[in-house]
Amino acid sequence: MSKETTEDMACPVPTPEEATLYAILDEARETMFAKVQEAAVQASRSVALQMKEALGTDQDAPPAEFFLAVAHQYIFCQLCEADHQTLSGGNPDVAEAIIRSCTGIASTWGKTEQAS
């Protein structure tokens, strides 16, 4: 059994081109995240306004987190190539891989939280 050295485990230093690409991707990702969050907030506000106008009520509309959960389900269906309206069809192998990944993330997150 070979023993890994610190050098073997070190992350490679990106080339200038790779660093530029990573910066572009990071910026696009952060912009996308902000737009998704804003869309969820806007959807909640819009529903609240529509409820008030249509029903004459100030009843609480679903919060932004509800719409983020809806977006999460939609994205899951897109990745699995399933019908987001009926939640049917799609590739069960992809679905299973996504669920395993999420389970691993949740498990790691839980361990991190317990260590704090």
BASE-501106 format. One line per 2 residues: number of its first residue (from 1); their letters; for each residue x, y, z of N, C-alpha, C. Coordinates in nm, 4 decimals, always signed. Layout:
% BASE-501106
NUM = A = X:Y:Z:X:Y:Z:X:Y:Z | ... .
END
This chain:
% BASE-501106
1 = MS = +0.0862:-0.1178:+0.0000:+0.0000:+0.0000:+0.0000:+0.0897:+0.1226:+0.0000 | +0.0735:+0.2089:-0.0989:+0.1583:+0.3269:-0.1081:+0.1055:+0.4374:-0.0175 .
3 = KE = +0.1984:+0.5128:+0.0317:+0.1633:+0.6243:+0.1197:+0.1611:+0.7516:+0.0372 | +0.0471:+0.8229:+0.0420:+0.0360:+0.9473:-0.0338:+0.1120:+1.0578:+0.0374 .
5 = TT = +0.1791:+1.1386:-0.0405:+0.2476:+1.2539:+0.0162:+0.1560:+1.3748:+0.0084 | +0.1899:+1.4784:+0.0808:+0.1132:+1.6028:+0.0758:+0.1082:+1.6555:-0.0663 .
7 = ED = +0.2175:+1.6408:-0.1389:+0.2228:+1.6871:-0.2769:+0.1235:+1.6104:-0.3648 | +0.1081:+1.4802:-0.3393:+0.0136:+1.3994:-0.4160:-0.1298:+1.4437:-0.3919 .
9 = MA = -0.1590:+1.4907:-0.2711:-0.2948:+1.5276:-0.2337:-0.3272:+1.6733:-0.2646 | -0.2274:+1.7530:-0.2990:-0.2487:+1.8950:-0.3234:-0.3306:+1.9172:-0.4498 .
11 = CP = -0.4093:+2.0220:-0.4484:-0.4862:+2.0602:-0.5665:-0.3913:+2.1232:-0.6677 | -0.4072:+2.0902:-0.7935:-0.3198:+2.1518:-0.8939:-0.3509:+2.3013:-0.9070 .
13 = VP = -0.2502:+2.3774:-0.9358:-0.2673:+2.5212:-0.9567:-0.3247:+2.5399:-1.0973 | -0.4386:+2.6099:-1.1079:-0.4974:+2.6263:-1.2411:-0.4118:+2.7164:-1.3288 .
15 = TP = -0.4199:+2.6914:-1.4571:-0.3525:+2.7787:-1.5527:-0.4267:+2.9124:-1.5524 | -0.3688:+3.0175:-1.6062:-0.4404:+3.1454:-1.6145:-0.5736:+3.1321:-1.6898 .
17 = EE = -0.5741:+3.0515:-1.7958:-0.6975:+3.0315:-1.8724:-0.8035:+2.9610:-1.7873 | -0.7601:+2.8586:-1.7128:-0.8534:+2.7869:-1.6256:-0.9070:+2.8789:-1.5162 .
19 = AT = -0.8195:+2.9606:-1.4591:-0.8618:+3.0537:-1.3546:-0.9641:+3.1523:-1.4089 | -0.9432:+3.1995:-1.5308:-1.0391:+3.2902:-1.5937:-1.1722:+3.2201:-1.6157 .
21 = LY = -1.1672:+3.0983:-1.6665:-1.2895:+3.0212:-1.6881:-1.3635:+2.9995:-1.5565 | -1.2929:+2.9612:-1.4505:-1.3565:+2.9390:-1.3199:-1.4220:+3.0671:-1.2688 .
23 = AI = -1.3561:+3.1803:-1.2888:-1.4134:+3.3084:-1.2454:-1.5410:+3.3398:-1.3225 | -1.5399:+3.3140:-1.4532:-1.6594:+3.3375:-1.5355:-1.7730:+3.2469:-1.4904 .
25 = LD = -1.7433:+3.1190:-1.4692:-1.8451:+3.0243:-1.4240:-1.8996:+3.0614:-1.2860 | -1.8110:+3.1015:-1.1952:-1.8547:+3.1424:-1.0611:-1.9487:+3.2619:-1.0674 .
27 = EA = -1.9148:+3.3595:-1.1495:-1.9993:+3.4779:-1.1625:-2.1362:+3.4419:-1.2202 | -2.1362:+3.3583:-1.3229:-2.2637:+3.3157:-1.3838:-2.3479:+3.2381:-1.2835 .
29 = RE = -2.2844:+3.1518:-1.2074:-2.3563:+3.0723:-1.1068:-2.4172:+3.1626:-1.0000 | -2.3412:+3.2568:-0.9505:-2.3922:+3.3474:-0.8469:-2.5057:+3.4348:-0.9006 .
31 = TM = -2.4930:+3.4791:-1.0252:-2.6004:+3.5572:-1.0877:-2.7266:+3.4725:-1.0991 | -2.7106:+3.3474:-1.1412:-2.8248:+3.2576:-1.1528:-2.8903:+3.2358:-1.0168 .
33 = FA = -2.8112:+3.2118:-0.9137:-2.8659:+3.1909:-0.7796:-2.9468:+3.3121:-0.7347 | -2.8931:+3.4309:-0.7582:-2.9627:+3.5534:-0.7181:-3.0950:+3.5675:-0.7938 .
35 = KV = -3.0946:+3.5322:-0.9218:-3.2176:+3.5424:-1.0013:-3.3227:+3.4415:-0.9555 | -3.2794:+3.3218:-0.9197:-3.3739:+3.2213:-0.8697:-3.4344:+3.2687:-0.7383 .
37 = QE = -3.3514:+3.3198:-0.6489:-3.4013:+3.3704:-0.5203:-3.4989:+3.4855:-0.5417 | -3.4627:+3.5793:-0.6286:-3.5500:+3.6937:-0.6549:-3.6810:+3.6486:-0.7193 .
39 = AA = -3.6755:+3.5497:-0.8081:-3.7979:+3.4981:-0.8705:-3.8901:+3.4364:-0.7656 | -3.8352:+3.3670:-0.6693:-3.9166:+3.3067:-0.5630:-3.9806:+3.4151:-0.4763 .
41 = VQ = -3.9039:+3.5175:-0.4420:-3.9579:+3.6289:-0.3629:-4.0673:+3.6996:-0.4418 | -4.0417:+3.7255:-0.5699:-4.1401:+3.7934:-0.6554:-4.2665:+3.7104:-0.6706 .
43 = AS = -4.2536:+3.5794:-0.6851:-4.3713:+3.4929:-0.6966:-4.4569:+3.5016:-0.5706 | -4.3939:+3.5018:-0.4555:-4.4676:+3.5121:-0.3292:-4.5409:+3.6456:-0.3202 .
45 = RS = -4.4728:+3.7527:-0.3554:-4.5351:+3.8856:-0.3526:-4.6509:+3.8949:-0.4519 | -4.6304:+3.8386:-0.5697:-4.7331:+3.8420:-0.6726:-4.8581:+3.7661:-0.6290 .
47 = VA = -4.8395:+3.6499:-0.5700:-4.9533:+3.5714:-0.5225:-5.0262:+3.6470:-0.4113 | -4.9510:+3.7100:-0.3222:-5.0136:+3.7865:-0.2139:-5.1002:+3.8983:-0.2714 .
49 = LQ = -5.0491:+3.9696:-0.3707:-5.1238:+4.0780:-0.4340:-5.2472:+4.0241:-0.5062 | -5.2304:+3.9160:-0.5798:-5.3434:+3.8563:-0.6511:-5.4500:+3.8052:-0.5545 .
51 = MK = -5.4077:+3.7480:-0.4429:-5.5044:+3.7008:-0.3433:-5.5841:+3.8182:-0.2869 | -5.5135:+3.9285:-0.2617:-5.5807:+4.0452:-0.2063:-5.6823:+4.1009:-0.3069 .
53 = EA = -5.6407:+4.1111:-0.4336:-5.7287:+4.1656:-0.5367:-5.8458:+4.0721:-0.5678 | -5.8188:+3.9443:-0.5807:-5.9221:+3.8489:-0.6219:-6.0134:+3.8066:-0.5077 .
55 = LG = -5.9549:+3.7947:-0.3901:-6.0307:+3.7413:-0.2772:-6.0605:+3.8444:-0.1689 | -5.9989:+3.9618:-0.1813:-6.0181:+4.0649:-0.0804:-5.9638:+4.0242:+0.0551 .
57 = TD = -5.8553:+3.9491:+0.0545:-5.7990:+3.8996:+0.1803:-5.6518:+3.9357:+0.1926 | -5.6091:+3.9530:+0.3150:-5.4671:+3.9744:+0.3438:-5.4035:+3.8452:+0.3954 .
59 = QD = -5.4685:+3.7339:+0.3662:-5.4172:+3.6037:+0.4088:-5.2760:+3.5864:+0.3561 | -5.1919:+3.5228:+0.4357:-5.0539:+3.5019:+0.3948:-5.0455:+3.4170:+0.2691 .
61 = AP = -4.9637:+3.4623:+0.1765:-4.9350:+3.3853:+0.0553:-4.8249:+3.2857:+0.0892 | -4.8076:+3.1851:+0.0059:-4.6949:+3.0952:+0.0294:-4.5642:+3.1760:+0.0302 .
63 = PA = -4.4736:+3.1434:+0.1220:-4.3472:+3.2178:+0.1276:-4.2549:+3.1823:+0.0113 | -4.1502:+3.2598:-0.0030:-4.0528:+3.2363:-0.1098:-3.9976:+3.0944:-0.1039 .
65 = EF = -3.9825:+3.0393:+0.0147:-3.9280:+2.9037:+0.0292:-4.0176:+2.7998:-0.0395 | -4.1489:+2.8239:-0.0394:-4.2405:+2.7344:-0.1101:-4.2048:+2.7316:-0.2589 .
67 = FL = -4.1831:+2.8490:-0.3156:-4.1525:+2.8564:-0.4581:-4.0131:+2.8022:-0.4885 | -3.9201:+2.8147:-0.3947:-3.7894:+2.7520:-0.4128:-3.8036:+2.5997:-0.4141 .
69 = AV = -3.8907:+2.5457:-0.3284:-3.9152:+2.4011:-0.3275:-3.9783:+2.3567:-0.4594 | -4.0684:+2.4381:-0.5124:-4.1302:+2.4074:-0.6417:-4.0233:+2.4076:-0.7513 .
71 = AH = -3.9337:+2.5049:-0.7468:-3.8250:+2.5118:-0.8455:-3.7328:+2.3906:-0.8313 | -3.7070:+2.3499:-0.7087:-3.6232:+2.2329:-0.6827:-3.6852:+2.1087:-0.7466 .
73 = QY = -3.8139:+2.0913:-0.7276:-3.8840:+1.9770:-0.7862:-3.8792:+1.9837:-0.9389 | -3.8983:+2.1020:-0.9941:-3.8942:+2.1203:-1.1390:-3.7559:+2.0835:-1.1938 .
75 = IF = -3.6516:+2.1319:-1.1279:-3.5152:+2.1037:-1.1725:-3.4855:+1.9545:-1.1622 | -3.5303:+1.8914:-1.0545:-3.5137:+1.7473:-1.0393:-3.5762:+1.6753:-1.1593 .
77 = CQ = -3.6980:+1.7138:-1.1944:-3.7659:+1.6516:-1.3086:-3.6900:+1.6782:-1.4381 | -3.6386:+1.7990:-1.4553:-3.5619:+1.8310:-1.5761:-3.4388:+1.7418:-1.5865 .
79 = LC = -3.3689:+1.7247:-1.4758:-3.2484:+1.6421:-1.4768:-3.2798:+1.4955:-1.5055 | -3.3950:+1.4498:-1.4581:-3.4368:+1.3102:-1.4790:-3.5122:+1.2914:-1.6097 .
81 = EA = -3.5416:+1.4003:-1.6774:-3.6220:+1.3996:-1.8000:-3.7626:+1.3469:-1.7729 | -3.8163:+1.3837:-1.6569:-3.9522:+1.3457:-1.6190:-4.0467:+1.4618:-1.6452 .
83 = DH = -4.1748:+1.4333:-1.6487:-4.2774:+1.5356:-1.6668:-4.2987:+1.6067:-1.5333 | -4.2700:+1.7357:-1.5283:-4.2806:+1.8083:-1.4013:-4.4249:+1.8285:-1.3560 .
85 = QT = -4.5200:+1.8166:-1.4467:-4.6605:+1.8341:-1.4077:-4.7204:+1.7071:-1.3500 | -4.6812:+1.5932:-1.4053:-4.7358:+1.4666:-1.3564:-4.6372:+1.3907:-1.2681 .
87 = LS = -4.5120:+1.4374:-1.2659:-4.4038:+1.3710:-1.1922:-4.3885:+1.2260:-1.2372 | -4.4084:+1.2032:-1.3659:-4.3982:+1.0679:-1.4185:-4.2944:+1.0624:-1.5293 .
89 = GG = -4.2551:+0.9388:-1.5600:-4.1569:+0.9177:-1.6651:-4.0172:+0.9497:-1.6161 | -3.9299:+0.9683:-1.7067:-3.7940:+1.0035:-1.6727:-3.7048:+0.8830:-1.6504 .
91 = NP = -3.5821:+0.9110:-1.6190:-3.4803:+0.8088:-1.6012:-3.4631:+0.7782:-1.4528 | -3.5074:+0.6595:-1.4078:-3.4973:+0.6276:-1.2657:-3.3531:+0.6167:-1.2161 .
93 = DV = -3.2605:+0.5819:-1.3041:-3.1202:+0.5744:-1.2628:-3.0655:+0.7123:-1.2291 | -3.1028:+0.8106:-1.3103:-3.0604:+0.9487:-1.2830:-3.1255:+0.9973:-1.1535 .
95 = AE = -3.2538:+0.9692:-1.1377:-3.3243:+1.0096:-1.0156:-3.2571:+0.9502:-0.8932 | -3.2248:+0.8226:-0.9002:-3.1597:+0.7559:-0.7872:-3.0227:+0.8170:-0.7578 .
97 = AI = -2.9470:+0.8487:-0.8610:-2.8150:+0.9098:-0.8422:-2.8275:+1.0468:-0.7755 | -2.9271:+1.1240:-0.8159:-2.9484:+1.2559:-0.7545:-2.9862:+1.2399:-0.6085 .
99 = IR = -3.0747:+1.1472:-0.5804:-3.1179:+1.1249:-0.4420:-3.0003:+1.0781:-0.3561 | -2.9169:+0.9879:-0.4106:-2.7982:+0.9439:-0.3356:-2.7056:+1.0619:-0.3077 .
101 = SC = -2.6880:+1.1480:-0.4068:-2.6027:+1.2649:-0.3894:-2.6571:+1.3559:-0.2803 | -2.7874:+1.3813:-0.2838:-2.8497:+1.4671:-0.1827:-2.8404:+1.4052:-0.0440 .
103 = TG = -2.8565:+1.2736:-0.0370:-2.8447:+1.2043:+0.0910:-2.7031:+1.2199:+0.1463 | -2.6050:+1.2078:+0.0587:-2.4662:+1.2256:+0.1008:-2.4394:+1.3674:+0.1492 .
105 = IA = -2.4946:+1.4651:+0.0794:-2.4787:+1.6048:+0.1204:-2.5430:+1.6261:+0.2567 | -2.6648:+1.5748:+0.2736:-2.7352:+1.5905:+0.4010:-2.6587:+1.5226:+0.5137 .
107 = ST = -2.6044:+1.4062:+0.4867:-2.5283:+1.3342:+0.5883:-2.4035:+1.4123:+0.6288 | -2.3322:+1.4640:+0.5306:-2.2126:+1.5435:+0.5581:-2.2488:+1.6717:+0.6326 .
109 = WG = -2.3567:+1.7365:+0.5907:-2.4018:+1.8591:+0.6553:-2.4372:+1.8328:+0.8009 | -2.5073:+1.7234:+0.8253:-2.5449:+1.6885:+0.9621:-2.4238:+1.6669:+1.0502 .
111 = KT = -2.3213:+1.6011:+0.9969:-2.1994:+1.5787:+1.0733:-2.1273:+1.7090:+1.1010 | -2.1282:+1.7990:+1.0030:-2.0649:+1.9292:+1.0204:-2.1360:+2.0098:+1.1285 .
113 = EQ = -2.2697:+2.0065:+1.1256:-2.3494:+2.0800:+1.2241:-2.3264:+2.0264:+1.3653 | -2.3143:+1.8935:+1.3794:-2.2933:+1.8330:+1.5102:-2.1561:+1.8678:+1.5650 .
115 = AS = -2.0574:+1.8852:+1.4761:-1.9221:+1.9171:+1.5197:-1.9093:+2.0608:+1.5679 | -2.0023:+2.1469:+1.5262:-1.9947:+2.2898:+1.5616:-2.0293:+2.3128:+1.7066 .
END
